[in-house]
Amino acid sequence: MTVQDTSQDSVTQTGRTVLLSDVAAAKVKTLLEQEGRTDLALRVAVQPGGCSGLRYQLFFDERTLEGDTVSDFGGVNVVVDRMSGPYLTGATIDFVDTIEKQGFTIDNPNAGGSCACGDSFH
């Protein structure tokens, strides 16, 4: 269990780890407006699991943890924890809305390979 750290001294707000496309930022804003929450950030994390060893997690979070990197994209805060940062540096989060697929995608130059489901990598 991670203890919440409310001091801003341990949070880095420079040096973006991930990039959020304009389309994805607009979708995040819409989702937050629908929830009536302006205090949430989009947290992006890498967790053990998936068929290739690691999998992505994207979720709204109100917490700020020690070592987090926070990046602002037009009023949308994207938070990455210090353990996930090295795996996500240079990754781009986008939102796709086509006949074939709808949802957030992550284009990660650090991923050595991925599985057929597209949700995990190594």
C-alpha positions in Angstrom: 0.0 0.0 0.0 1.3 3.4 -1.0 0.9 6.3 1.4 -0.5 9.5 -0.1 2.0 12.3 -0.1 0.3 15.7 -0.2 3.4 17.8 -0.3 4.1 19.3 -3.7 7.9 19.2 -3.0 8.1 15.5 -4.1 6.2 16.0 -7.3 8.0 16.9 -10.5 6.1 19.2 -12.9 8.8 19.6 -15.6 10.2 17.2 -18.1 7.2 15.4 -19.6 7.3 11.7 -19.5 4.4 11.0 -21.8 2.6 13.1 -24.4 -1.1 13.5 -24.6 -2.5 14.2 -28.1 -5.0 17.1 -28.5 -7.8 14.6 -29.3 -7.0 12.5 -26.1 -6.9 15.7 -24.0 -10.3 16.7 -25.3 -11.7 13.3 -24.5 -10.3 13.4 -21.0 -11.8 16.8 -20.5 -15.2 15.6 -21.7 -15.1 12.5 -19.4 -14.1 14.7 -16.4 -16.9 17.2 -17.2 -19.4 14.3 -17.3 -18.2 13.1 -13.9 -18.4 16.7 -12.6 -14.8 16.4 -11.3 -12.1 18.9 -11.8 -9.8 17.5 -9.1 -8.8 14.4 -11.0 -5.7 13.7 -13.2 -5.2 11.0 -15.7 -2.7 8.5 -14.2 -0.7 6.4 -16.6 1.1 3.4 -15.1 2.9 0.3 -16.1 2.1 -2.9 -14.1 3.5 -6.4 -14.2 1.2 -8.7 -16.1 -0.2 -9.4 -19.5 1.0 -12.0 -21.9 4.2 -10.0 -22.7 5.2 -9.2 -19.2 4.0 -5.6 -18.6 0.6 -3.9 -19.2 -0.6 -0.3 -19.2 -3.1 1.2 -16.8 -4.9 4.4 -17.4 -7.3 5.7 -14.8 -8.5 8.9 -13.1 -6.8 9.6 -9.8 -7.1 12.3 -7.2 -3.9 11.3 -5.3 -0.4 12.7 -5.6 2.3 10.2 -4.7 5.9 10.8 -3.9 8.0 10.8 -7.1 5.1 11.5 -9.4 5.7 13.4 -12.6 2.8 15.7 -13.5 2.4 17.2 -17.0 -0.2 19.7 -18.0 -1.8 19.4 -21.4 -4.2 22.2 -21.9 -5.7 21.9 -18.4 -5.5 18.1 -18.3 -3.0 16.8 -15.8 -1.2 13.5 -16.7 0.5 11.8 -13.8 3.2 9.1 -14.1 4.7 7.4 -11.0 8.5 7.2 -10.7 8.6 3.4 -11.3 6.6 3.7 -14.6 8.4 6.7 -15.9 11.4 4.9 -17.5 9.0 2.6 -19.4 6.8 5.5 -20.6 9.3 8.2 -21.6 8.5 9.3 -25.1 5.2 7.5 -25.2 2.2 9.2 -26.8 -1.4 8.7 -25.6 -4.1 9.2 -28.2 -7.8 8.6 -28.5 -9.1 6.7 -31.5 -12.8 6.7 -32.5 -13.3 4.7 -35.7 -15.6 1.9 -36.8 -12.9 -0.7 -35.9 -11.8 0.7 -32.6 -12.7 3.2 -29.9 -10.5 4.1 -26.9 -7.2 5.4 -25.7 -4.1 4.1 -27.4 -0.5 4.3 -26.3 2.3 4.5 -28.9 5.4 3.6 -26.9 8.9 3.6 -28.5 10.2 1.7 -25.4 8.1 -1.3 -25.9 10.2 -4.2 -27.2 7.2 -6.1 -28.5 3.5 -6.6 -27.7 0.9 -9.3 -27.6 -2.0 -9.8 -29.9 -4.4 -8.0 -27.4 -2.4 -4.8 -27.7 -2.6 -4.2 -23.9 0.7 -5.5 -22.8 4.4 -5.3 -23.9 7.9 -6.1 -22.8 
